[in-house]
């Protein structure tokens, strides 16, 4: 597996809206490369006689009675929003930034 490049780390940082320095790009590239190599090694170890799992321990669903309760009003839900428009949360556009 090829090492992750500084350009890929910079791209991920832009998508995550993180400001990173040149030194951080180098450090993060090395750290992400170690993570990706570790994940690849886990894939190599997986044996056919071991069934795929989503959790290391069994889980049991706990159901509760579905009881209707009052919910927030639109004004209350939007009261902590940094920006609202026409009764909705307004967020910065993130799509159409790439070619």
C-alpha positions in Angstrom: 0.0 0.0 0.0 1.4 3.4 -0.9 2.0 6.0 1.8 -0.6 8.7 2.1 0.7 11.9 0.5 0.9 15.4 2.0 -1.5 16.5 -0.7 -4.1 13.9 0.4 -3.7 15.0 4.0 -4.1 18.6 2.9 -7.3 17.6 1.0 -8.7 15.8 4.0 -7.9 18.8 6.2 -9.8 21.1 3.7 -12.8 18.7 3.7 -12.7 18.7 7.5 -12.3 22.5 7.5 -9.1 22.1 9.6 -6.3 24.6 9.4 -3.0 22.7 9.5 0.6 23.8 9.3 3.2 22.4 6.9 4.8 20.6 9.9 1.4 19.1 10.8 0.9 17.9 7.2 4.1 15.9 7.5 3.3 14.5 11.0 -0.3 13.7 10.1 0.7 11.9 6.8 3.0 9.7 8.8 0.4 9.0 11.5 -2.4 8.3 8.9 0.0 6.0 7.0 0.5 3.9 10.2 -3.2 3.7 10.7 -3.9 2.6 7.1 -1.2 0.0 7.3 -2.6 -1.4 10.5 -6.1 -1.6 9.0 -4.6 -3.4 6.0 -2.8 -5.9 8.3 -6.1 -6.7 10.0 -7.6 -7.5 6.6 -4.7 -9.8 5.9 -5.2 -11.7 9.1 -8.9 -12.3 8.7 -9.5 -16.0 8.2 -12.4 -17.7 6.5 -13.3 -19.7 9.6 -13.9 -16.5 11.6 -17.3 -15.0 10.9 -17.5 -11.2 10.3 -18.7 -9.3 13.3 -19.7 -5.7 14.0 -19.0 -5.9 17.7 -16.5 -7.8 19.8 -19.2 -8.8 22.4 -22.8 -9.8 21.7 -25.3 -7.0 21.9 -29.0 -7.2 23.0 -31.5 -4.6 22.0 -33.4 -3.0 24.8 -36.8 -1.8 23.8 -38.9 0.7 25.6 -42.5 1.6 25.2 -43.0 4.3 22.5 -44.6 7.1 24.4 -45.4 10.4 22.7 -44.0 13.4 24.5 -43.9 17.1 23.7 -41.0 18.2 21.4 -39.2 21.4 21.0 -41.0 24.2 19.2 -39.3 25.5 16.0 -38.2 28.6 17.8 -36.7 26.7 20.7 -34.9 24.3 18.3 -33.4 27.3 16.4 -32.6 29.4 19.5 -29.1 28.1 19.8 -28.3 28.1 16.1 -25.6 30.4 14.9 -27.6 31.2 11.8 -31.2 30.5 10.9 -33.2 31.4 7.7 -36.9 30.9 7.1 -37.3 28.7 10.1 -34.4 26.4 9.2 -30.8 25.9 10.3 -28.5 27.8 7.9 -25.1 26.2 7.3 -22.2 27.1 5.1 -22.2 25.5 1.6 -19.7 22.6 1.4 -20.7 21.1 -1.9 -19.6 22.2 -5.4 -16.2 23.2 -4.0 -14.4 20.4 -5.9 -14.1 20.0 -9.7 
